[in-house]
Amino acid sequence: MQYDVVIIGSGLGSLVCGAILSKNGYRVCIYEKNRQIGGCLQTFSRDKAIIDSGVHYVGGLEDGQTLNQVFRYLGIMDTMKLKRMEMDGFDHIHFGEEQKVYKLAQGYDNFARQLLTDFPGEKEALQAYCDKMQEVCGKFPLFNLRMGDYREKESVMKLDTYDFLRSITDNERLRQVLAGNNLLYAGEQGKTPFYVHALVQHSYIESSWKCVDGGSQISRALNKIIKENGGAIIRNTEVKRIVEFDGKVDHVVLDNGEEVSARHYISGLHPSVTMQMTESVSLRNAYRTRLQSLENTPGTFMLNVVLKPGTFRYQNYNYYHHASDNAWDGVNYTADNWPNTYALFVAAGTGREEYADNLSIMTYMRYEDVAAWHDTFNTDSCPDERNADYQAFKNEKSEKLLDLVEKQYPGLRNCIHAYYASTPLTYRDYLAMPEGSMYGVAKDANDPLKTVISAATRLPNLYLTGQNLNLHGILGVTMTAVVTSSVLLGMEKLINDINAA
């Protein structure tokens, strides 16, 4: 079959590219190695509970906001089942044994007003924070659905989050509260750029939502749009090789040996994985080495808990806990103090307004912690229970995490029907993420240009998309897919079309 565009992987970036290009007359085919499409949008069902594998809340979906506008253009906004989170505290931040919980609110005026109740002498600092957030986000043209110059955002890319927070206030607790949900971007003290913090946090301050019955509704809606526009998504089929001939990609080779040709190729996989798959004499070793040597964010340990009916009240906010007074400590855990931070997300479900049926608890886990099972592989299509040692490891970690959570949620264990744990190996195997990285390539304020990855590659008909290029998360990946699609369609036309939707 001859296609205009072959897309490798069916994560959000690939699906958005497929939807945009198919809407614009391109014949698109997406190949997905797993049974289920969607990457981190995947859900799974256990004991009748719908559990999200990665997407626990979404920002910027109110009318007039960027993600809402793009989803309207894609034709999926009106299909979504959403629940707006608590206006006065979509994220609750907690430290150590303290009784006090700090709330991050929706809307900038409300955000500052809520924190002023806890920090009454910090009005100027909170105003400076809100002003800088909006200033920095305003320098990213695409995130504001307008044309612009790269030099706009270049001017703020070296600003470090930790340094900025120190510059606006001497109140150490306020600094930590403003960084309190940095599990959202694997924040590292002295390294994470402020623009990463700002773009992520800004979208949630604008508006915060839970997907009712799971984030896979986004991938299902995009799948429908792609098919309605003549595209195809082929599951349980892995692209193994990308083969160049005469200076451009000639075809891809599937796991069954079949060769598939197209005019253009988009990889939604990690750039280093894409390079490993690409057989080309035209790609310089320096280019390959650069993409393959980029540092990645750490992995995650996710505990998905199915709750007994009527035992755990639904909470319309997320809960971030830090065992120490320093919100930046979590990523630097040791074997002795793991876990020293976590985020707890309660799932929103139809008919679950009073009591929840499942929740997810997320903390950091480095790949080295599971390196003993590096040579194993487990997905739905290639099941492998690994071995008893691995299961014992997961159980031990699950119980240690629950020990910490029960300090803030006494009696949680009495509410648990069953739990299911994921490690960096899970994300490595399902999503082809090197070492099960949580958010892909780690951004560094000390060398921001090093982690700038273009959607275009050194092969003229091979393009990249996904969380590794600009920003992770639903908003970041969606806007990156707009960038990738614009290489074929033209950015000005695409932005105009989105704004006119």
C-alpha positions as CSV (number, residue, x, y, z in Angstrom):
1,M,0.0,0.0,0.0
2,Q,1.3,3.4,-0.9
3,Y,0.8,6.1,1.7
4,D,1.6,9.8,1.9
5,V,2.7,9.6,5.5
6,V,3.7,6.6,7.6
7,I,3.7,7.4,11.4
8,I,5.6,5.2,13.8
9,G,3.9,4.7,17.2
10,S,0.5,5.9,18.3
11,G,1.2,8.1,21.2
12,L,-0.5,11.4,21.5
13,G,2.0,13.2,19.2
14,S,1.6,10.7,16.5
15,L,-2.2,10.7,16.8
16,V,-2.4,14.5,16.6
17,C,-0.1,14.5,13.6
18,G,-2.3,11.8,12.0
19,A,-5.5,13.8,12.6
20,I,-4.1,17.1,11.4
21,L,-2.5,15.6,8.2
22,S,-5.5,13.4,7.4
23,K,-7.8,16.5,7.7
24,N,-5.6,18.2,5.2
25,G,-5.8,15.4,2.6
26,Y,-2.8,13.3,3.4
27,R,-3.2,9.5,3.3
28,V,-1.9,8.5,6.7
29,C,-1.0,5.1,8.2
30,I,0.0,4.7,11.9
31,Y,1.7,1.6,13.1
32,E,1.5,0.6,16.8
33,K,3.3,-2.3,18.3
34,N,0.8,-2.7,21.2
35,R,-2.8,-3.8,21.2
36,Q,-4.0,-0.5,22.5
37,I,-3.2,2.9,20.9
38,G,-2.4,6.1,22.8
39,G,1.0,5.7,24.5
40,C,0.6,7.4,27.9
41,L,-3.1,7.9,27.1
42,Q,-3.7,4.1,27.5
43,T,-6.1,2.9,30.2
44,F,-6.5,-0.6,31.5
45,S,-9.4,-2.2,33.4
46,R,-8.9,-4.1,36.7
47,D,-11.8,-5.3,38.8
48,K,-14.2,-3.1,36.7
49,A,-12.2,0.0,37.5
50,I,-10.8,2.1,34.6
51,I,-7.2,3.0,35.4
52,D,-5.1,5.7,33.7
53,S,-1.6,4.7,32.9
54,G,-0.3,8.2,32.6
55,V,-2.8,11.0,32.2
56,H,-4.2,12.1,35.5
57,Y,-5.2,15.7,34.8
58,V,-5.2,18.1,31.9
59,G,-4.9,21.9,31.8
60,G,-5.9,24.7,29.4
61,L,-9.3,23.2,28.3
62,E,-11.6,26.1,29.0
63,D,-13.1,28.0,26.1
64,G,-10.6,30.3,24.5
65,Q,-7.6,28.5,26.0
66,T,-4.9,27.0,23.7
67,L,-5.6,23.3,24.2
68,N,-9.3,23.8,23.9
69,Q,-8.8,25.6,20.6
70,V,-6.6,22.9,19.1
71,F,-8.9,20.2,20.2
72,R,-11.8,22.1,18.6
73,Y,-9.8,22.2,15.4
74,L,-9.1,18.5,15.6
75,G,-12.9,17.9,16.1
76,I,-12.6,16.1,19.5
77,M,-13.4,18.8,22.1
78,D,-17.1,18.3,22.2
79,T,-16.7,14.5,22.6
80,M,-14.7,14.8,25.9
81,K,-16.1,13.8,29.3
82,L,-14.5,16.2,31.7
83,K,-14.7,17.2,35.4
84,R,-13.3,20.5,36.4
85,M,-11.1,20.2,39.5
86,E,-11.4,22.2,42.7
87,M,-11.2,25.9,41.8
88,D,-9.5,27.0,45.1
89,G,-7.0,24.1,45.1
90,F,-6.5,21.8,42.1
91,D,-3.2,20.7,43.7
92,H,-2.6,20.4,47.5
93,I,1.0,20.5,48.6
94,H,2.2,19.0,51.9
95,F,5.5,18.8,53.7
96,G,6.8,16.4,56.4
97,E,4.7,16.0,59.5
98,E,3.1,19.4,59.2
99,Q,-0.6,19.7,59.6
100,K,-0.9,22.6,57.1
101,V,-1.8,21.9,53.5
102,Y,-1.1,24.5,50.8
103,K,-3.4,24.9,47.9
104,L,-2.7,25.9,44.3
105,A,-5.8,27.5,42.8
106,Q,-7.2,28.1,39.3
107,G,-7.1,31.6,37.8
108,Y,-4.1,33.9,38.5
109,D,-6.0,36.2,40.8
110,N,-7.4,33.3,42.7
111,F,-4.0,31.6,42.8
112,A,-2.4,34.6,44.5
113,R,-5.4,35.2,46.8
114,Q,-5.4,31.6,48.1
115,L,-1.7,31.6,48.9
116,L,-1.9,35.1,50.5
117,T,-4.0,33.5,53.2
118,D,-1.0,31.3,54.1
119,F,1.7,33.9,53.3
120,P,0.1,37.3,54.1
121,G,3.4,39.2,53.8
122,E,4.2,37.9,50.4
123,K,1.9,39.9,48.1
124,E,4.7,41.4,46.0
125,A,6.4,38.0,45.6
126,L,3.2,36.3,44.5
127,Q,2.5,39.1,42.1
128,A,6.1,38.9,40.7
129,Y,5.6,35.1,40.3
130,C,2.3,35.4,38.4
131,D,3.6,38.2,36.2
132,K,6.8,36.3,35.3
133,M,4.8,33.2,34.6
134,Q,2.6,35.0,32.1
135,E,5.5,36.9,30.6
136,V,7.5,33.8,30.0
137,C,4.6,31.8,28.6
138,G,3.8,34.8,26.3
139,K,7.2,34.5,24.7
140,F,6.3,31.0,23.2
141,P,4.4,32.0,20.1
142,L,2.9,28.6,19.3
143,F,1.6,28.1,22.8
144,N,-0.3,31.3,22.2
145,L,-1.4,30.2,18.6
146,R,0.4,33.0,16.8
147,M,3.4,33.3,14.5
148,G,6.7,34.5,16.1
149,D,10.4,34.4,16.2
150,Y,12.6,31.8,18.0
151,R,14.5,34.6,19.6
152,E,11.5,35.5,21.7
153,K,11.7,32.2,23.7
154,E,15.5,32.0,23.5
155,S,15.6,35.1,25.7
156,V,14.1,33.2,28.7
157,M,15.4,29.7,28.2
158,K,18.4,30.1,30.5
159,L,16.3,31.2,33.5
160,D,16.5,28.5,36.2
161,T,13.4,27.7,38.2
162,Y,15.1,27.4,41.6
163,D,17.1,30.6,41.1
164,F,14.0,32.6,40.0
165,L,12.0,31.5,43.1
166,R,14.9,32.5,45.3
167,S,14.9,35.9,43.6
168,I,11.3,36.9,44.4
169,T,11.1,35.9,48.1
170,D,13.2,35.1,51.2
171,N,10.3,33.0,52.5
172,E,11.7,29.5,52.1
173,R,8.3,27.7,52.6
174,L,6.7,29.8,49.8
175,R,9.6,28.9,47.5
176,Q,9.0,25.2,48.2
177,V,5.2,25.5,47.8
178,L,5.6,27.1,44.3
179,A,7.8,24.2,43.4
180,G,5.6,21.7,45.2
181,N,4.2,19.8,42.2
182,N,7.5,19.5,40.4
183,L,6.8,15.8,40.0
184,L,4.9,17.1,37.0
185,Y,8.2,17.8,35.2
186,A,10.8,15.9,37.3
187,G,12.2,19.1,38.6
188,E,15.9,19.3,39.6
189,Q,17.3,22.1,41.7
190,G,19.7,24.3,39.7
191,K,18.8,22.6,36.4
192,T,15.1,22.7,35.5
193,P,14.4,25.8,33.3
194,F,11.8,28.2,34.4
195,Y,10.0,28.0,31.1
196,V,9.3,24.3,31.7
197,H,7.9,25.1,35.1
198,A,5.9,28.0,33.7
199,L,4.4,26.3,30.6
200,V,3.3,23.3,32.7
201,Q,2.0,25.2,35.7
202,H,0.4,28.0,33.6
203,S,-1.9,25.5,31.8
204,Y,-3.2,24.2,35.1
205,I,-3.6,27.6,36.7
206,E,-5.7,28.6,33.6
207,S,-8.0,25.6,34.1
208,S,-7.6,22.1,35.5
209,W,-9.6,19.0,34.5
210,K,-9.9,15.3,35.1
211,C,-10.9,13.0,32.2
212,V,-14.0,11.2,33.4
213,D,-13.5,7.4,32.8
214,G,-9.9,7.8,31.6
215,G,-7.7,9.7,29.2
216,S,-8.0,7.0,26.5
217,Q,-11.1,8.9,25.4
218,I,-8.6,11.3,23.7
219,S,-7.0,8.6,21.7
220,R,-10.3,7.0,20.8
221,A,-11.6,10.4,19.5
222,L,-8.4,11.0,17.4
223,N,-8.6,7.5,16.1
224,K,-12.1,8.2,14.8
225,I,-11.1,11.5,13.2
226,I,-8.1,9.8,11.4
227,K,-10.3,7.0,10.1
228,E,-13.1,9.4,9.0
229,N,-10.5,11.2,6.9
230,G,-9.3,8.0,5.2
231,G,-6.4,7.2,7.5
232,A,-5.5,3.8,9.0
233,I,-4.1,2.7,12.4
234,I,-2.6,-0.8,12.4
235,R,-2.1,-2.3,15.9
236,N,0.0,-5.2,17.0
237,T,2.5,-4.3,14.3
238,E,5.9,-2.9,15.1
239,V,8.1,-0.9,12.8
240,K,11.6,-2.5,13.2
241,R,13.7,-0.6,10.7
242,I,13.7,2.7,8.8
243,V,15.6,2.3,5.6
244,E,17.3,5.1,3.6
245,F,18.0,5.0,-0.1
246,D,19.6,7.8,-2.2
247,G,19.5,10.4,0.6
248,K,16.0,9.9,2.0
249,V,13.9,7.3,3.7
250,D,12.7,4.7,1.1
251,H,10.6,2.4,3.3
252,V,10.1,1.0,6.7
253,V,10.3,-2.7,7.6
254,L,7.6,-4.2,9.9
255,D,8.1,-7.0,12.4
256,N,6.6,-9.5,9.9
257,G,9.2,-8.5,7.3
258,E,6.8,-6.5,5.2
259,E,8.2,-3.3,3.6
260,V,5.9,-0.2,3.5
261,S,6.7,2.9,1.5
262,A,5.4,6.5,1.8
263,R,6.4,10.0,0.7
264,H,6.9,11.1,4.4
265,Y,7.7,9.4,7.6
266,I,7.1,10.6,11.2
267,S,8.5,8.9,14.3
268,G,6.7,9.5,17.6
269,L,9.4,7.4,19.3
270,H,12.2,8.8,21.4
271,P,14.9,10.3,19.1
272,S,17.6,7.9,20.3
273,V,15.3,4.9,19.5
274,T,14.5,6.4,16.1
275,M,18.2,6.7,15.4
276,Q,18.8,3.1,16.4
277,M,16.1,2.0,13.9
278,T,17.4,4.1,11.0
279,E,19.7,2.5,8.5
280,S,21.3,5.4,6.7
281,V,24.7,6.3,5.2
282,S,23.6,10.0,5.0
283,L,23.2,10.6,8.7
284,R,26.4,11.9,10.2
285,N,27.7,10.1,13.3
286,A,27.8,13.4,15.2
287,Y,24.1,13.9,14.7
288,R,23.3,10.3,15.8
289,T,25.6,10.6,18.7
290,R,24.0,13.9,19.9
291,L,20.5,12.4,19.8
292,Q,21.6,9.2,21.4
293,S,23.6,10.8,24.2
294,L,20.9,13.2,25.5
295,E,20.2,12.8,29.3
296,N,16.7,11.6,30.1
297,T,14.4,12.4,33.1
298,P,14.2,9.6,35.7
299,G,11.6,6.9,35.7
300,T,8.5,6.4,37.8
301,F,7.0,3.9,40.2
302,M,3.3,4.0,39.8
303,L,0.9,2.2,42.2
304,N,-2.6,1.8,40.8
305,V,-5.0,1.0,43.6
306,V,-8.5,-0.4,43.1
307,L,-10.7,0.6,46.0
308,K,-13.5,-1.2,47.8
309,P,-16.9,0.3,47.0
310,G,-18.0,3.1,49.2
311,T,-14.8,3.3,51.3
312,F,-12.7,6.2,49.9
313,R,-14.3,9.6,49.2
314,Y,-13.7,11.1,45.8
315,Q,-11.3,14.1,46.2
316,N,-11.4,16.6,43.4
317,Y,-7.8,17.6,43.7
318,N,-4.3,16.1,43.6
319,Y,-2.2,15.6,46.6
320,Y,1.6,16.1,46.6
321,H,3.6,15.1,49.6
322,H,7.3,15.8,50.4
323,A,8.9,13.9,53.3
324,S,11.4,16.8,53.8
325,D,10.9,20.5,53.8
326,N,12.6,20.7,50.4
327,A,10.4,20.0,47.3
328,W,13.4,19.4,45.2
329,D,14.7,16.5,47.3
330,G,12.4,13.9,45.8
331,V,14.3,13.2,42.7
332,N,17.5,12.6,44.7
333,Y,16.2,9.8,46.9
334,T,18.5,7.2,48.4
335,A,18.0,3.5,49.0
336,D,17.4,4.3,52.7
337,N,14.9,7.2,52.3
338,W,12.8,6.0,49.3
339,P,10.1,7.1,48.8
340,N,10.6,10.6,49.9
341,T,7.9,12.2,47.8
342,Y,4.7,11.2,46.0
343,A,1.7,12.5,44.1
344,L,-1.8,10.9,44.7
345,F,-4.4,11.2,41.9
346,V,-8.0,10.1,42.5
347,A,-9.7,8.9,39.3
348,A,-12.9,10.5,38.1
349,G,-15.6,8.1,37.0
350,T,-19.2,8.1,35.8
351,G,-21.3,7.6,38.9
352,R,-18.3,8.0,41.2
353,E,-19.0,11.5,42.4
354,E,-19.1,10.6,46.1
355,Y,-16.8,7.6,46.3
356,A,-13.8,6.8,44.1
357,D,-13.2,3.3,42.6
358,N,-9.5,3.8,42.0
359,L,-6.5,6.1,42.6
360,S,-2.9,6.2,41.5
361,I,0.2,7.0,43.6
362,M,3.3,8.2,41.7
363,T,6.9,8.5,42.9
364,Y,10.4,8.5,41.4
365,M,12.3,5.4,40.5
366,R,15.6,5.3,38.7
367,Y,16.3,2.6,36.1
368,E,19.2,1.3,38.1
369,D,16.7,0.1,40.7
370,V,15.3,-2.4,38.2
371,A,18.5,-3.0,36.2
372,A,18.6,-6.6,37.4
373,W,15.7,-7.4,35.0
374,H,17.1,-5.4,32.1
375,D,17.0,-8.4,29.8
376,T,13.4,-9.2,30.4
377,F,10.4,-7.8,28.4
378,N,6.7,-7.8,29.1
379,T,3.7,-6.3,27.3
380,D,0.2,-7.5,26.5
381,S,1.4,-8.9,23.1
382,C,4.6,-10.4,24.6
383,P,3.6,-11.4,28.2
384,D,6.3,-12.3,30.6
385,E,5.8,-12.2,34.4
386,R,9.6,-11.7,34.6
387,N,10.3,-13.7,37.8
388,A,9.4,-14.1,41.4
389,D,12.2,-11.8,42.5
390,Y,10.7,-9.0,40.4
391,Q,7.2,-9.5,41.8
392,A,8.7,-9.5,45.3
393,F,10.5,-6.3,44.5
394,K,7.3,-4.6,43.3
395,N,5.4,-5.8,46.4
396,E,8.1,-4.5,48.8
397,K,8.1,-1.1,47.1
398,S,4.4,-1.0,47.0
399,E,4.2,-1.6,50.8
400,K,6.8,1.0,51.5
401,L,5.0,3.6,49.4
402,L,1.7,2.7,51.2
403,D,3.4,3.1,54.6
404,L,4.3,6.7,53.6
405,V,0.9,7.5,52.2
406,E,-1.0,6.1,55.2
407,K,0.7,8.8,57.3
408,Q,-1.5,11.4,55.5
409,Y,-4.3,9.0,54.7
410,P,-4.8,6.8,57.8
411,G,-6.7,3.7,57.1
412,L,-6.1,3.7,53.3
413,R,-5.1,0.0,53.4
414,N,-8.6,-0.9,54.7
415,C,-10.0,0.7,51.5
416,I,-7.9,-1.3,49.1
417,H,-9.4,-4.2,47.1
418,A,-6.2,-4.8,45.1
419,Y,-3.2,-2.9,43.7
420,Y,-1.1,-3.1,40.6
421,A,2.4,-1.6,40.3
422,S,4.4,-0.3,37.3
423,T,8.1,0.4,37.2
424,P,10.5,2.0,34.7
425,L,10.6,-1.4,32.9
426,T,6.8,-1.1,32.3
427,Y,7.2,2.2,30.6
428,R,10.3,1.1,28.7
429,D,8.5,-2.0,27.3
430,Y,5.2,-0.4,26.4
431,L,6.4,3.0,25.3
432,A,9.9,2.3,24.0
433,M,11.2,5.0,26.4
434,P,14.9,4.5,27.1
435,E,15.3,3.3,30.7
436,G,11.6,4.0,31.3
437,S,12.1,7.7,31.5
438,M,9.1,9.6,32.8
439,Y,9.2,12.7,30.6
440,G,11.9,11.9,28.0
441,V,14.8,14.3,27.4
442,A,15.7,16.3,30.5
443,K,15.9,20.1,29.8
444,D,18.8,22.1,31.3
445,A,18.8,25.8,32.0
446,N,22.6,25.7,32.0
447,D,22.7,24.5,28.4
448,P,19.2,25.0,26.8
449,L,20.2,24.7,23.2
450,K,21.7,21.2,23.8
451,T,18.2,19.8,24.3
452,V,16.5,21.7,21.5
453,I,15.5,19.0,19.0
454,S,14.1,19.9,15.6
455,A,11.1,18.1,14.2
456,A,13.0,17.8,10.9
457,T,15.9,15.4,10.8
458,R,18.9,15.2,8.5
459,L,16.9,13.0,6.2
460,P,14.6,15.3,4.3
461,N,11.4,13.1,4.6
462,L,11.9,11.9,8.2
463,Y,10.4,13.9,11.0
464,L,10.1,13.6,14.8
465,T,7.3,14.3,17.2
466,G,6.4,13.6,20.8
467,Q,7.4,14.8,24.3
468,N,11.1,14.8,23.7
469,L,11.2,17.8,21.3
470,N,9.6,20.8,23.1
471,L,7.6,19.9,26.2
472,H,5.9,16.8,27.7
473,G,2.3,16.5,28.8
474,I,-0.9,16.8,26.9
475,L,-0.4,20.4,26.0
476,G,3.3,20.1,25.2
477,V,2.9,17.0,23.1
478,T,-0.1,18.4,21.2
479,M,1.7,21.6,20.3
480,T,4.8,19.7,19.3
481,A,2.6,17.7,16.9
482,V,1.4,21.0,15.5
483,V,5.1,21.9,14.8
484,T,5.8,18.6,13.1
485,S,2.6,18.8,11.0
486,S,3.6,22.4,10.0
487,V,6.7,21.1,8.3
488,L,4.4,19.7,5.6
489,L,1.5,22.2,5.8
490,G,3.1,25.5,6.6
491,M,2.9,27.0,10.1
492,E,1.0,30.1,9.1
493,K,-1.8,28.2,7.4
494,L,-2.1,25.7,10.3
495,I,-2.2,28.4,13.0
496,N,-4.8,30.3,11.0
497,D,-6.9,27.2,10.6
498,I,-6.7,26.4,14.3
499,N,-7.7,29.9,15.3
500,A,-10.6,29.8,12.8
501,A,-12.0,26.5,14.2
